Amino acid sequence: MKQRRSRIRSFAVALFLLCALAPLLLWAVGAALSDRTLWSQYAAWVPTWCAIAAAAPPLAAGWFLSAGRRARPSETTPARASRLIALVLLLAATVSLAFEWRIHRYLAPARAPAQHLRLVAWNPAVDFLDTFSQHVADMQPGIVAIANRPAYTDWALIRSAVGGAQSTVRYGRLSIVSAPRVLQWGGTPLNITGSKPRTNRWRGGGSVTIDQGEAMFVVLDGQSGPLGRDFVVWFIDLPSEPTIWRPDMMRQAAKAMAEFRGPSYMRTDAGLDAELFPAETGVGFPPPDIIVGDFNTPRGMWSLTQLHPGMRSAYNDAGRGPAPSWPTRFPLLAIDHTLLAPWLKAARYELRQLHAGVHLPQVVDLVKGE
């Protein structure tokens, strides 16, 4: 009977350790390889805190059971090695989480100076949201970038909230309202392959679409504002299809924008758009100072560096905590991003929980870098 209990305990210890090691090894693979390969992509998407939460209870249970077990050294060596590996991985994940969440910023929260430009970017992705325009207005933006706007949007209210808004531009499902005057703009489909047909339904109708991504650029007059110079914003909405390999998606998007041949438009002093041609503007989007939008790719992935090298996440400047942006009801993944050129800095970065829409809006206070 005693020997049988010992075998049962050994089996339970092994099972607990296996349950602890599985999510930790998955996390370790994702942390090491990111989304450089398709198979590691899904491991990299596992949030660090999820791996810790999944591994800690079985590791503690296995440790407790094995600690009370008296057996020959030859029998305990594998269990000891497994416990040690699991403990080391758990500690590594915990330390990684502290850096990943910028825990130190809870002690000294970022504060935006009086002179800054507030960018609000939101992909509500709903057909009807009666409070949408008021939510945007309440965030007191200087620039608003909206993807997949609701069927009814009170643009007059949003323009009034932006304050001194001189410019509104729209391309497909992308819209920008800006206090800094638009000098030039253009948009293009990204033609990303791999998305599957999706049925969209709304009150009284629906459609079947294949999301291949969209992007637009705007050149904004920032000479008299807090940034002190003109700047270029790329606004993108990438496909959500999980089977698409993200580095390939970013390269396809970058290629489409690099090969853009128009039409693009110059905004005249009268507020009208005059069409420009490649002979006048050159081929491709102008180099970005800000890239913002729904990337459908978690924060920290290697693939994000492939869209336009040299940009960094605004979260790295001023974000803290997990800051996930999707889905609204129970945010799990940070897939909406703002990327900045070296001369810019985010003095504040947050995601507002408004309990509305599918994604949380990004609120970024921008200043010139030091």
Buried (B, 14 or more C-beta within 10 A) or exposed (E): EEEEEBEEBBEBBBBBBEBBBBBBBBBBBBBEBBBBEEEBBBBBBBBBBBBBEBBBEBBEBBBEBBEEBEEEEEEBEEBEEBBEBBBEBBEBBEEBBEEBBBEEBEEEEBEBEEEBBBBBBBBBBBBEBEEBBEBBBEBEBBBBBBBBBBEEBBBEBBBEBBEEBBBBBBBBBBBBBBBBBBBBBBBBEBEBEBBEEEEEEEEEEEEEEEBBBBBBBBBBBBEEBBBEEBBBBBBBBBBBBEEBBBBBBBBBBBBBBEEBEBBBBBBEEEEEBEEBEEEEBEEBBBEBBBBBBBBBBBBBBBBBBBBBEEBBBBBBBBBBBBBBBBBBEEBBBBBBBBBBBEEBBBBBBBBBEBEBBBBBBBBBBBBBEE
